[in-house]
Amino acid sequence: MKLLSGVLVSEVDGEYVAVTLGKAGKKFNGMIRMNGTAAFLVRLLQSEQTEESLVAALTETYEVSREEALQNVRLVAEKLRAAGIMEE
């Protein structure tokens, strides 16, 4: 899985947002607010990832169980798919 090109993640006043440009902007015109964990995953998804690689990255970076990491990965992926900005 991977984000469409043109998804930019930025931190603004302590809040993380993703905005879309180009091809991604044609699919989703807006801004997505997210927490630090989601921003971490979105940045990783700018290159090809598997569900397992994302879970591994979360458990290595944050103090979370594998189950909690998997739940977070699936939630973020679901939201990105719903916005139409993620390739499978």
Secondary structure, DSSP 8 states (H G I E B T S, - for coil): -EE-TTEEEEEETTEEEEEE-HHHHHH--SEEEE-HHHHHHHHHTTS---HHHHHHHHHHHSS--HHHHHHHHHHHHHHHHHHT-EE-
